[in-house]
Amino acid sequence: MARRASFQPQTDPRQPPRACEWPGCDRAGEFRAPRDRTLREYRWFCLEHVREYNASWDFYKGMAPSDIESALRADTGWQRPTWPLGRLGGARLDPERTADPLGILRDAQLHRNRPQPRREEAPPELRAALGVLELSWPLDPATLKARWKELAKRFHPDANGGDRRAEDKLKDINQAYSLLRRRVGEAQPASAAPG
């Protein structure tokens, strides 16, 4: 993914016009484009050539993948250090010192202190199968069967003109369904299990 070179028109109208730096061009170089990755030195082009230069300019050219990753991470925080919210002395707002005529901050505080119901997590060995079928845990047999039928119809080779990718996807779906069906059947209470 290449960063686009930003170009800006020459700003001082009293300055004599620069010549376009594109070889063989005799038009005025009104638009600047970065010379290199430091973004401190510029080249000047006419509009046509700055567009062409911009289209082929690659900020990351010559950088190792780890350097590109570091640059992207720095860019997400505008080259400033960041830390998770609520740490390093993050204090709660004092409702007495905050103008809150609608009580929004008070209500948020009440919701934050309310105990949240604990969500049951899927067993680790079932997470991949749940992902294939795009289902969440806990799961009941009727939901499982309905989702399997829906995906089986969508990815059946006859419905996809014999496409091998659809056939492979259907195999994964069937495998996930059989694993989940066994486990969901085991998790049902004896009274709910079919007789």
Secondary structure, DSSP 8 states (H G I E B T S, - for coil): -------EE---TTS---B--STT--SB--EEEESSTTSSSEEEE-HHHHHHHHHH--TTTT--HHHHHHHHHHHHTTTS----TT-SS-----TTTS--TT-HHHHHHHHHHS---------HHHHHHHHHHT--SS--HHHHHHHHHHHHHHH-GGGGTT-HHHHHHHHHHHHHHHHHHHHHHHHS-TTTS--
